[in-house]
């Protein structure tokens, strides 16, 4: 499939999605978000792909929404369209993908860019990364998860300050606060993201799906309900051929050959 605003390609078992509007610091236009969703759906349907990476360039992951797309909008337009969640091939695809999606962030991840990174399953940050929700500076507020995911990730105090002041957080603070999983030298980010995604892609896909679902449940339910869900999911892995192969390979001191069954 041909895209105008992103680069999407299979790199082994990894679906690689690169935001590609460098002239606009990868600002999230409607067209770009739609193409990201289409690429996610394409890789989700491809049995050869086990994980995905979304990235930008050295200067910016994405420096926010494209204000030119939004400036003339009125309340009723956004409300009736349920913006930005109205497009099945856009944000919703990112939120509902079963295969793990890693955000590889270098440079600016601001506004919608920060929200897109947070919507991924985890963030690998270059040492040049900067995160922020600066919408307050243009008279509006986060609208794609910025007040919700950021608060769950780093706590009320930091999220409140960032959303109310527009202050940016560098990679070191983001790691300390729990927003990103690791910091990686900028010149190694692409290689490491592919390595991590490739490792996930080689593992048992049914179990990967179960783990992703179970971790996400932890953010949406009580501890007791989460533990109950986890126990059921754990037990269900014993109905898979991959669990049998994995444990047999461990006992036999060899690498397992998972069949995603």
DAVENWO-V991551 format. One record per backbone hydrogen bond with DSSP energy under -1.0 kcal/mol. NH is the residue of the N-H (numbers start at 0). CO is the residue of the C=O. Records with the same first field share a line. If there is no record, write none. Layout:
NH = CO ; CO
This chain:
6 = 17
8 = 15
10 = 13
13 = 10
14 = 50
15 = 8
16 = 52
17 = 6
18 = 54
19 = 4
23 = 20
24 = 21
25 = 20
26 = 23
27 = 63
28 = 26
32 = 28
33 = 29
34 = 30
35 = 31
36 = 32
37 = 33
38 = 34
39 = 35
40 = 36
41 = 37
42 = 38
43 = 39
44 = 40
48 = 45
49 = 12
50 = 12
51 = 99
52 = 14
53 = 101
54 = 16
56 = 59
60 = 107
61 = 107
62 = 24
65 = 27
66 = 64
68 = 65
70 = 66
72 = 69
77 = 73
78 = 74
79 = 75
80 = 76
82 = 77
84 = 81
89 = 86
93 = 89
94 = 90
95 = 91
96 = 92
101 = 51
102 = 121
103 = 53
104 = 123
107 = 58
108 = 129
109 = 61
110 = 131
112 = 109
114 = 110
115 = 111
116 = 112
117 = 113
118 = 114
120 = 100
123 = 102
124 = 181
125 = 104
126 = 183
128 = 125
129 = 106
130 = 168
131 = 108
136 = 133
137 = 134
138 = 135
139 = 134
148 = 144
151 = 147
152 = 148
153 = 149
154 = 150
158 = 154
159 = 155
160 = 156
161 = 157
162 = 158
163 = 159
164 = 160
165 = 161
168 = 130
170 = 128
173 = 169
174 = 170
175 = 171
176 = 172
178 = 173
179 = 173
180 = 122
183 = 124
187 = 184
188 = 185
191 = 187
192 = 188
193 = 189
194 = 190
195 = 191
196 = 192
197 = 193
198 = 194
199 = 195
200 = 196
202 = 199
207 = 203
208 = 204
209 = 205
210 = 206
211 = 207
212 = 208
213 = 209
214 = 210
215 = 211
216 = 212
217 = 213
218 = 215
219 = 216
225 = 221
226 = 222
227 = 223
228 = 224
229 = 225
230 = 226
231 = 227
232 = 228
233 = 229
234 = 230
235 = 231
236 = 232
237 = 234
238 = 235
239 = 236
240 = 260
243 = 239
244 = 240
245 = 241
246 = 242
247 = 243
248 = 244
249 = 245
250 = 246
251 = 247
252 = 249
253 = 248
